[in-house]
Amino acid sequence: MCPFVFTALALLALPVKADLEVDLDFPGLDSMFVVFRTPTQATGASTPPLVEKTSVAFDGPWRVEFPTASVASRTVDLPRLASWTEQAEPALRYFSGTATYRTTVRLDSASPLAGGIWRLELGAVADMAEVSLNGRSLGVLWRAPFSVDLGSAVRPGENTLEIKVTNTWHNRLVGDEQEPADLEWGPERKFSGKDVGRPLARFPAWLRENAARPSAGRTTFVTWNYFTKDEPLLPAGLLGPVRIVLLS
């Protein structure tokens, strides 16, 4: 997978009779659309950078729900943010899918909610996050920086924060390799001199006959195997640090 770097994209309403320069302040890997709806005679413009006035940082506790029957305890209380791979229970350590984080953050009722921008910063996320505040969806965050303006959803006093985090299925595939094999794989394949995994030799009888799977602890089925049980796990979940910041 190749990383992509996004830069400003200008959509210009034609005709434009003069060169125009616009200075924008971008966080790392951020992007922005600049739309000129009407012709202008201006030759330059700038936006002053936002200044952090105050912030609230919180690491926990978090209540996390893992929506799968394979997890013995569907709801886990985390005293601090950490990768799912640090959990002792295999079903959590190898979990792939979407887990929901919930917590409550208190903002001082005297905080100047008007006249500024409240922004939620999630820090590190592996790999995507959908954010809701006080029951209002604020959208999906799929690349760094994992931050979103809270708009009118934020309020003085108690605020209920919900973050749905989704990772890739890498860890679950590695987790399945800890279980007894019930598939037969062909020889290792190579591409440009590098191992690229093994194809399925044949579809197993239990699958063709719609019978119970012999290795009951496995939850995935693939026709190409890239992993062994010793493959390193990838960080997963909400890693933080999480802050709510007031900008002006």
KEVODO-387628 format. One line per 5 residues: their letters; for each residue z negated, x, y of N, C-alpha, C. Coordinates in nm, 3 decimals. Each point is the difference from the previous one (the first is absolute). Last residue first. Layout:
BEGIN
a	Z X Y Z X Y Z X Y  ...
END
This chain:
BEGIN
sllvi	-1.881 -0.930 2.959 0.037 -0.060 0.128 0.090 0.097 0.076  -0.267 -0.130 -0.521 0.088 0.084 0.082 0.029 -0.072 0.131  -0.360 0.000 -0.453 0.040 -0.070 0.121 0.077 0.095 0.089  -0.091 -0.019 -0.564 0.001 0.075 0.125 0.042 -0.092 0.114  -0.191 0.036 -0.544 0.054 -0.095 0.096 -0.018 0.063 0.137
rvpgl	0.036 0.235 -0.521 -0.059 -0.018 0.133 0.064 -0.120 0.068  -0.046 0.307 -0.503 0.039 -0.124 0.065 -0.074 -0.013 0.132  0.166 0.450 -0.330 -0.107 -0.082 0.057 0.054 -0.121 0.076  0.170 0.024 -0.435 -0.063 0.014 0.131 0.025 0.134 0.066  0.126 -0.241 -0.441 -0.072 0.127 0.002 -0.067 0.027 0.135
lgapl	0.215 -0.405 -0.352 -0.031 0.025 0.141 -0.091 0.121 0.008  0.326 -0.035 -0.431 -0.093 -0.085 0.073 -0.011 0.034 0.147  0.132 0.367 -0.381 0.033 -0.142 0.004 -0.106 -0.074 0.080  0.227 0.528 -0.171 -0.101 -0.076 0.077 0.044 -0.145 0.014  0.184 0.252 -0.426 0.025 -0.002 0.143 -0.113 -0.073 0.072
lpedk	-0.002 0.293 -0.488 0.004 -0.131 0.064 0.028 0.017 0.149  0.158 0.342 -0.414 -0.096 -0.025 0.108 0.018 -0.140 0.059  0.116 0.119 -0.517 0.065 -0.004 0.130 -0.104 -0.027 0.110  -0.058 0.017 -0.494 -0.059 0.102 0.088 0.064 0.004 0.138  0.143 -0.284 -0.369 -0.136 -0.040 0.036 -0.068 0.099 0.094
tfynw	0.528 -0.048 0.029 -0.090 0.027 -0.111 -0.140 -0.040 0.044  0.531 -0.157 0.180 -0.138 0.046 0.013 -0.062 0.037 -0.134  0.440 -0.212 0.110 -0.006 0.120 0.083 -0.135 0.071 -0.008  0.337 -0.373 -0.287 -0.136 0.051 0.016 0.002 0.132 0.077  0.306 -0.481 -0.082 0.010 0.144 0.024 -0.140 0.050 0.033
tvftt	0.079 -0.455 -0.082 0.101 0.053 -0.092 0.026 0.149 0.024  -0.460 -0.338 0.064 0.113 0.064 0.068 0.097 0.052 -0.105  -0.476 -0.320 0.089 0.107 0.029 -0.095 0.117 0.056 0.078  -0.584 -0.097 0.052 0.137 0.016 0.051 0.097 0.023 -0.115  -0.483 -0.042 -0.050 0.039 -0.117 0.081 0.141 0.010 0.054
rgasp	-0.367 0.194 -0.422 0.115 0.027 0.087 0.041 -0.128 0.072  -0.351 0.016 -0.334 -0.043 0.052 0.129 0.113 0.032 0.094  0.050 -0.151 -0.463 -0.039 -0.109 0.090 -0.041 0.049 0.137  0.317 0.160 -0.406 -0.087 0.072 0.093 -0.042 -0.096 0.111  0.277 -0.189 -0.326 -0.099 0.079 -0.077 -0.098 0.075 0.089
raane	0.238 -0.475 0.124 0.024 0.143 0.020 -0.105 0.080 -0.076  0.189 -0.492 -0.146 -0.106 0.063 0.079 0.026 0.150 0.009  0.437 -0.287 -0.072 -0.130 0.009 -0.067 -0.101 0.065 0.094  0.506 -0.112 0.010 -0.096 -0.068 0.086 -0.139 -0.005 -0.063  0.410 0.229 -0.157 -0.053 -0.115 -0.073 -0.102 -0.079 0.080
rlwap	0.207 0.395 0.172 0.111 -0.082 -0.046 -0.049 -0.129 -0.066  -0.321 0.322 0.134 0.063 -0.062 0.116 0.112 -0.093 -0.043  -0.223 0.252 -0.329 -0.094 -0.099 0.055 0.058 -0.069 0.124  0.242 0.357 -0.212 0.005 -0.126 -0.075 -0.091 -0.105 0.061  0.208 0.386 0.320 -0.092 -0.012 -0.114 0.007 -0.138 -0.064
fralp	0.404 0.280 0.245 -0.096 -0.104 0.033 -0.090 -0.025 -0.121  0.209 0.486 0.075 0.043 -0.133 -0.045 -0.106 -0.101 0.043  0.001 0.448 0.172 0.088 0.021 -0.115 0.058 -0.133 -0.050  -0.144 0.134 0.512 -0.048 -0.075 -0.115 0.098 0.016 -0.115  -0.022 0.397 0.360 0.041 -0.140 -0.011 -0.064 -0.066 -0.122
rgvdk	-0.194 0.416 0.320 0.059 -0.032 -0.130 0.041 -0.147 -0.004  -0.074 0.411 0.416 -0.058 -0.103 -0.083 0.077 -0.026 -0.127  0.103 0.340 0.331 0.001 -0.128 0.072 -0.047 -0.114 -0.090  0.016 0.587 0.071 -0.032 -0.113 -0.087 -0.005 -0.128 0.082  0.315 0.418 0.146 -0.136 -0.051 0.010 -0.020 -0.118 -0.095
gsfkr	0.422 0.248 0.085 -0.098 0.090 -0.058 -0.142 -0.048 0.004  0.372 -0.262 0.157 -0.002 0.123 0.078 -0.110 0.094 -0.048  -0.085 -0.399 -0.242 0.100 -0.014 0.104 -0.013 0.121 0.092  -0.161 -0.195 -0.536 -0.006 0.093 0.112 0.111 -0.032 0.099  -0.318 -0.242 -0.436 0.126 0.017 0.071 -0.020 0.096 0.117
epgwe	-0.259 -0.103 -0.506 -0.011 0.027 0.144 0.140 0.022 0.059  -0.030 -0.301 -0.446 -0.026 0.138 0.045 -0.005 0.010 0.152  -0.129 -0.478 -0.195 0.101 0.097 -0.039 -0.033 0.139 0.052  -0.362 -0.403 -0.128 0.081 0.059 0.106 0.099 0.099 -0.057  -0.316 -0.459 -0.147 0.061 0.124 -0.049 0.098 0.052 0.104
ldape	-0.477 -0.323 0.009 0.142 0.012 0.029 0.051 0.133 -0.055  -0.459 -0.141 0.018 0.063 -0.105 -0.081 0.150 -0.008 0.031  -0.482 0.346 0.064 0.143 -0.028 0.021 0.045 -0.115 -0.088  -0.510 0.069 0.203 0.085 0.035 -0.115 0.145 -0.042 0.024  -0.276 0.102 0.442 -0.013 -0.092 -0.113 0.087 0.046 -0.117
qedgv	-0.007 0.202 0.436 -0.130 0.030 -0.062 -0.021 -0.083 -0.127  0.378 -0.055 0.292 0.017 0.113 -0.091 -0.132 0.046 -0.061  0.019 -0.344 0.329 0.047 -0.049 -0.129 0.020 0.113 -0.100  -0.119 0.106 0.447 -0.110 -0.062 -0.073 0.041 -0.051 -0.136  0.327 0.165 0.296 -0.080 0.110 -0.055 -0.116 -0.055 -0.081
lrnhw	0.257 -0.313 0.222 0.080 0.061 -0.104 -0.072 0.118 -0.064  -0.198 -0.207 0.371 -0.009 -0.087 -0.118 0.083 0.055 -0.115  0.014 0.223 0.418 -0.130 0.018 -0.066 -0.013 -0.087 -0.124  0.402 -0.036 0.268 -0.016 0.133 -0.059 -0.130 0.009 -0.080  0.201 -0.369 0.278 -0.053 -0.017 -0.136 -0.011 0.133 -0.075
tntvk	-0.072 -0.094 0.550 0.108 0.003 -0.097 -0.058 -0.016 -0.141  -0.271 -0.227 0.404 0.047 0.135 -0.035 0.119 -0.009 -0.095  -0.279 -0.323 0.396 0.084 0.007 -0.120 0.043 0.144 -0.022  -0.389 -0.331 0.289 0.063 0.131 -0.019 0.074 0.002 -0.133  -0.234 -0.349 0.396 0.057 0.004 -0.134 0.079 0.129 -0.015
ieltn	-0.416 -0.187 0.331 0.111 0.093 -0.013 0.045 0.001 -0.145  -0.337 -0.274 0.394 0.054 -0.001 -0.137 0.123 0.089 -0.003  -0.463 -0.137 0.333 0.120 0.080 -0.019 0.039 -0.002 -0.147  -0.315 -0.278 0.393 0.025 0.016 -0.142 0.134 0.068 -0.021  -0.392 -0.014 0.413 0.143 -0.012 -0.031 0.019 0.029 -0.149
egprv	-0.423 -0.122 0.394 0.044 0.031 -0.136 0.150 -0.024 -0.016  -0.141 0.067 0.500 -0.089 -0.030 -0.111 0.060 0.039 -0.134  0.340 -0.117 0.394 -0.133 0.061 0.010 -0.087 -0.041 -0.119  0.527 0.023 -0.082 -0.092 -0.081 0.078 -0.135 0.072 0.012  0.578 0.033 -0.167 -0.132 0.062 0.014 -0.088 -0.087 0.090
asgld	0.458 -0.109 -0.078 -0.078 -0.026 -0.121 -0.141 0.057 0.010  0.376 0.036 0.323 -0.101 -0.103 0.024 -0.083 -0.032 -0.124  0.228 0.474 -0.001 0.038 -0.114 0.083 -0.115 -0.096 0.022  0.067 0.433 -0.259 -0.070 -0.118 -0.050 0.027 -0.124 0.083  0.302 0.463 -0.131 -0.072 -0.065 0.109 -0.061 -0.131 -0.051
vsfpa	0.097 0.435 -0.316 0.055 -0.127 0.044 -0.085 -0.053 0.113  0.115 0.463 -0.364 -0.077 -0.063 0.107 0.070 -0.126 0.044  0.078 0.442 -0.312 -0.039 -0.132 -0.047 -0.092 -0.063 0.104  0.408 0.382 0.066 -0.144 -0.024 0.002 -0.033 -0.144 -0.039  0.275 0.138 -0.309 -0.090 0.053 0.101 0.069 -0.003 0.137
rwlvg	0.137 -0.363 -0.373 0.014 0.144 0.023 -0.098 0.041 0.109  0.037 -0.453 -0.157 0.062 0.067 -0.114 0.023 0.149 0.021  -0.265 -0.502 0.151 0.014 0.139 0.045 0.049 0.081 -0.119  -0.003 -0.556 0.157 -0.002 0.101 -0.105 0.024 0.137 0.061  -0.224 -0.476 0.239 0.120 0.065 -0.049 -0.027 0.109 -0.103
lsrgn	-0.312 -0.315 0.220 0.051 0.092 0.101 0.117 0.082 -0.050  -0.291 -0.500 -0.106 0.078 0.112 -0.050 0.057 0.081 0.115  -0.461 -0.301 -0.015 0.133 0.005 0.058 0.074 0.124 -0.050  -0.470 -0.122 -0.096 0.091 -0.095 -0.062 0.141 0.001 0.054  -0.342 0.308 0.149 -0.049 -0.136 0.024 0.099 -0.105 -0.049
lsvea	0.235 0.420 -0.041 -0.126 0.001 0.073 -0.037 -0.143 0.034  0.348 0.316 -0.352 -0.037 -0.128 0.059 -0.135 0.016 0.070  0.435 0.324 -0.238 -0.125 -0.015 0.074 -0.017 -0.143 0.049  0.261 0.336 -0.392 0.018 -0.124 0.076 -0.134 -0.036 0.062  0.241 0.484 -0.212 -0.114 -0.086 0.032 0.047 -0.123 0.076
mdava	0.155 0.460 -0.353 0.036 -0.099 0.100 -0.119 -0.090 0.024  -0.041 0.366 -0.303 0.113 0.049 0.076 0.041 -0.095 0.113  -0.373 0.226 -0.023 0.087 0.027 -0.114 0.020 -0.131 -0.078  -0.187 0.209 0.516 0.017 -0.114 -0.090 0.096 0.041 -0.111  -0.323 0.215 0.449 0.091 0.020 -0.113 0.000 -0.123 -0.091
glelr	-0.150 -0.104 0.482 -0.002 0.136 -0.054 0.102 0.014 -0.111  -0.091 -0.397 0.283 -0.046 0.006 -0.138 -0.013 0.142 -0.054  -0.025 -0.288 0.493 0.057 0.120 -0.059 -0.060 0.018 -0.139  0.063 -0.407 0.407 -0.061 0.040 -0.127 0.074 0.121 -0.053  -0.069 -0.209 0.525 0.089 0.047 -0.105 -0.082 0.042 -0.123
wigga	-0.003 -0.279 0.513 -0.081 0.036 -0.117 0.095 0.035 -0.113  0.052 -0.002 0.558 0.065 -0.023 -0.130 -0.095 0.046 -0.109  -0.090 -0.200 0.533 0.022 0.117 -0.083 0.068 -0.038 -0.129  -0.155 -0.313 0.344 0.037 0.116 0.078 0.020 0.126 -0.079  -0.332 -0.372 -0.193 0.117 -0.019 0.084 0.030 0.131 0.074
lpsas	-0.371 -0.008 -0.278 0.110 -0.040 -0.087 0.128 -0.025 0.081  -0.460 0.282 0.070 0.105 -0.062 0.083 0.121 -0.037 -0.083  -0.529 0.015 -0.165 0.121 0.082 0.006 0.108 -0.071 0.080  -0.446 -0.165 -0.125 0.025 0.040 0.138 0.126 0.084 0.013  -0.172 -0.155 -0.420 0.048 -0.117 0.075 0.028 0.034 0.146
dlrvt	0.043 0.346 -0.417 -0.096 -0.042 0.100 0.056 -0.115 0.082  0.156 0.075 -0.498 0.036 0.054 0.131 -0.096 -0.057 0.103  0.015 0.068 -0.572 -0.055 -0.065 0.119 0.044 0.075 0.125  0.191 -0.081 -0.534 -0.029 0.096 0.106 -0.047 -0.076 0.123  0.079 -0.062 -0.574 -0.028 -0.062 0.130 -0.037 0.108 0.099
tryta	0.319 -0.030 -0.484 -0.122 0.047 0.065 -0.016 -0.077 0.129  0.340 0.071 -0.480 -0.059 -0.090 0.100 -0.127 0.064 0.056  0.490 0.101 -0.320 -0.123 0.050 0.062 -0.050 -0.102 0.101  0.344 -0.012 -0.454 -0.035 -0.055 0.130 -0.135 0.052 0.045  0.445 0.163 -0.341 -0.143 -0.030 0.007 -0.034 -0.040 0.143
tgsfy	0.462 0.067 -0.341 -0.054 -0.032 0.132 -0.146 -0.036 -0.013  0.289 0.343 -0.331 0.020 -0.137 0.045 -0.057 -0.018 0.139  -0.128 0.334 -0.431 0.117 -0.007 0.086 0.025 -0.146 0.034  -0.421 0.341 -0.233 0.053 -0.127 0.050 0.123 0.022 0.085  -0.315 0.308 -0.255 0.144 -0.004 -0.023 0.067 -0.124 0.057
rlape	-0.469 0.068 0.051 0.054 0.133 0.028 0.152 0.001 -0.014  -0.248 -0.389 -0.116 0.007 0.020 0.144 0.066 0.132 0.034  -0.072 -0.109 -0.450 0.085 -0.106 0.053 0.014 0.009 0.151  -0.295 0.303 -0.238 0.144 0.028 -0.013 0.090 -0.106 0.060  -0.497 0.130 0.173 0.059 -0.098 -0.091 0.151 0.023 -0.009
aqetw	-0.263 0.255 0.305 -0.027 0.040 -0.138 0.069 -0.093 -0.100  0.175 0.127 0.513 -0.083 -0.094 -0.074 -0.016 0.045 -0.145  0.282 0.206 0.340 -0.134 0.055 -0.011 -0.095 -0.091 -0.076  0.459 -0.110 0.118 -0.001 0.097 -0.110 -0.136 0.067 -0.016  0.113 -0.303 0.359 -0.033 -0.070 -0.125 -0.011 0.097 -0.117
salrp	-0.102 0.177 0.495 0.114 -0.034 -0.085 -0.048 -0.074 -0.124  -0.299 -0.046 0.436 0.041 0.109 -0.089 0.118 -0.048 -0.083  -0.402 -0.162 0.405 0.140 0.001 -0.040 0.030 0.122 -0.086  -0.492 -0.227 0.002 0.085 0.078 0.090 0.143 -0.007 -0.053  -0.337 -0.253 -0.208 -0.081 0.042 0.115 0.080 0.079 0.101
ldvtr	0.169 -0.393 -0.347 0.012 0.143 0.027 -0.087 0.036 0.120  0.057 -0.409 -0.397 -0.057 0.034 0.130 0.003 0.151 0.017  0.307 -0.369 -0.306 -0.077 0.124 0.003 -0.050 0.022 0.142  0.238 -0.394 -0.361 -0.043 0.030 0.135 -0.096 0.118 -0.003  0.189 -0.149 -0.405 0.112 -0.025 0.092 -0.035 0.038 0.143
savsa	-0.167 0.186 -0.481 -0.060 -0.058 0.119 0.108 -0.018 0.105  0.155 0.146 -0.406 -0.120 -0.069 -0.046 -0.072 -0.068 0.115  0.529 0.086 -0.038 -0.115 0.062 0.065 -0.123 -0.079 -0.037  0.431 -0.141 -0.141 -0.033 0.123 -0.071 -0.118 0.074 0.061  0.211 -0.405 0.175 -0.095 -0.028 -0.107 -0.042 0.127 -0.073
tpfev	0.147 -0.031 0.524 0.058 0.020 -0.132 -0.107 -0.023 -0.105  0.012 0.061 0.536 0.043 -0.123 -0.066 0.070 0.025 -0.133  -0.388 0.231 0.330 0.113 0.045 -0.080 0.048 -0.119 -0.084  -0.315 0.083 0.473 0.037 -0.086 -0.112 0.126 0.053 -0.066  -0.430 0.186 0.338 0.139 0.015 -0.042 0.025 -0.084 -0.124
rwpgd	-0.359 0.098 0.447 0.015 -0.076 -0.125 0.147 -0.001 -0.036  -0.313 0.356 0.313 0.119 -0.082 -0.019 -0.011 -0.074 -0.132  -0.360 0.265 0.391 0.052 -0.029 -0.134 0.123 -0.090 0.003  0.045 0.371 0.277 -0.043 -0.093 -0.102 -0.126 -0.071 0.042  0.257 0.298 0.277 0.045 0.049 -0.130 -0.038 -0.096 -0.111
favst	0.095 0.001 0.574 -0.081 -0.050 -0.112 0.063 0.045 -0.132  0.004 0.031 0.596 0.041 0.058 -0.128 -0.088 -0.056 -0.110  0.164 -0.117 0.534 -0.100 -0.032 -0.104 0.054 0.054 -0.131  0.088 0.099 0.570 0.045 -0.020 -0.137 -0.118 -0.035 -0.089  0.211 0.059 0.561 -0.112 -0.006 -0.093 0.056 -0.022 -0.140
kevlp	0.287 0.118 0.363 -0.121 -0.029 0.077 -0.123 -0.002 -0.090  0.524 0.233 0.002 -0.105 -0.060 -0.081 -0.127 -0.017 0.082  0.522 -0.001 0.180 -0.122 0.081 -0.006 -0.105 -0.074 -0.082  0.581 0.014 0.057 -0.123 -0.077 -0.009 -0.119 0.094 -0.019  0.460 0.144 0.264 -0.063 -0.007 -0.131 -0.128 -0.083 0.003
ptsag	0.420 -0.095 0.333 -0.117 0.089 -0.011 -0.062 -0.013 -0.138  0.523 -0.066 0.125 -0.117 -0.079 -0.036 -0.119 0.093 -0.013  0.508 0.004 0.280 -0.096 0.063 -0.091 -0.114 -0.095 -0.026  0.550 0.063 0.217 -0.122 -0.080 -0.015 -0.091 0.073 -0.097  0.516 0.030 0.304 -0.108 0.059 -0.078 -0.119 -0.093 -0.006
taqtp	0.413 -0.096 0.231 0.045 0.119 -0.072 -0.111 0.065 -0.081  0.157 -0.523 0.216 -0.102 0.104 -0.013 0.054 0.115 -0.083  0.218 -0.424 0.094 0.041 0.114 0.082 -0.101 0.114 -0.010  0.147 -0.415 -0.363 -0.098 0.052 0.094 0.059 0.117 0.076  0.121 -0.467 -0.356 0.038 0.127 0.064 -0.106 0.042 0.101
trfvv	-0.167 -0.296 -0.408 0.085 -0.019 0.117 0.037 0.135 0.058  -0.257 -0.024 -0.397 0.061 -0.132 -0.007 0.095 -0.027 0.117  -0.199 0.424 -0.301 0.028 -0.030 0.140 0.078 -0.131 0.003  -0.342 0.263 -0.371 0.105 -0.098 0.023 0.012 -0.023 0.151  -0.220 0.339 -0.410 0.009 -0.013 0.146 0.119 -0.089 0.029
fmsdl	-0.344 0.118 -0.445 0.126 -0.053 0.049 -0.009 -0.012 0.152  -0.272 0.339 -0.367 -0.004 -0.102 0.104 0.142 -0.045 0.031  -0.366 0.324 -0.352 0.134 -0.039 0.044 -0.013 -0.112 0.101  -0.306 0.441 -0.269 0.012 -0.136 0.052 0.143 -0.027 0.042  -0.219 0.416 -0.181 0.079 -0.084 -0.090 0.017 -0.143 0.050
gpfdl	-0.369 0.249 0.265 0.080 0.062 -0.105 0.064 -0.102 -0.091  -0.096 -0.170 0.493 -0.082 0.063 -0.105 0.091 0.062 -0.106  0.168 -0.076 0.513 0.007 -0.039 -0.140 -0.109 0.067 -0.082  0.176 -0.140 0.533 -0.104 0.074 -0.070 -0.005 -0.049 -0.144  0.415 0.012 0.390 -0.086 -0.080 -0.086 -0.098 0.090 -0.072
dveld	0.394 -0.029 0.434 -0.098 0.083 -0.070 -0.097 -0.089 -0.076  0.530 -0.047 0.193 -0.126 -0.069 -0.022 -0.092 0.092 -0.080  0.496 -0.016 0.309 -0.094 0.081 -0.078 -0.133 -0.072 -0.007  0.564 -0.096 0.111 -0.139 -0.044 0.012 -0.087 0.084 -0.091  0.527 -0.038 0.264 -0.083 0.062 -0.103 -0.145 -0.039 0.024
akvpl	0.380 -0.337 0.163 -0.067 0.125 0.039 -0.074 0.055 -0.120  0.248 -0.416 -0.004 0.076 0.074 0.100 -0.064 0.133 0.037  0.050 -0.372 -0.427 -0.104 0.077 0.067 0.069 0.097 0.094  0.153 -0.507 -0.240 0.023 0.141 0.033 -0.122 0.063 0.067  -0.118 -0.196 -0.392 0.116 0.050 0.073 0.047 -0.102 0.104
allal	-0.481 0.128 -0.260 0.085 -0.114 0.034 0.112 0.050 0.090  -0.291 0.281 -0.381 0.038 -0.015 0.139 0.090 -0.121 0.018  -0.385 0.242 -0.336 0.103 -0.103 -0.009 0.036 -0.037 0.143  -0.255 0.442 -0.258 0.028 -0.078 0.121 0.113 -0.098 -0.027  -0.399 0.293 -0.281 0.134 -0.058 -0.010 0.022 -0.087 0.121
atfvf	-0.346 0.435 -0.176 0.026 -0.117 0.084 0.145 -0.044 -0.015  -0.185 0.251 -0.419 -0.006 0.029 0.142 0.033 -0.126 0.077  -0.176 0.168 -0.530 0.062 -0.098 0.086 -0.016 0.043 0.146  0.012 0.233 -0.517 -0.061 0.009 0.131 0.076 -0.092 0.093  -0.082 0.055 -0.568 0.085 -0.035 0.111 -0.078 0.011 0.130
pcm	-0.018 0.218 -0.539 -0.066 -0.060 0.115 0.099 -0.027 0.111  0.113 0.001 -0.536 0.010 0.080 0.121 -0.076 -0.069 0.112  -0.017 0.017 -0.572 0.000 -0.084 0.118 0.000 0.088 0.123
END
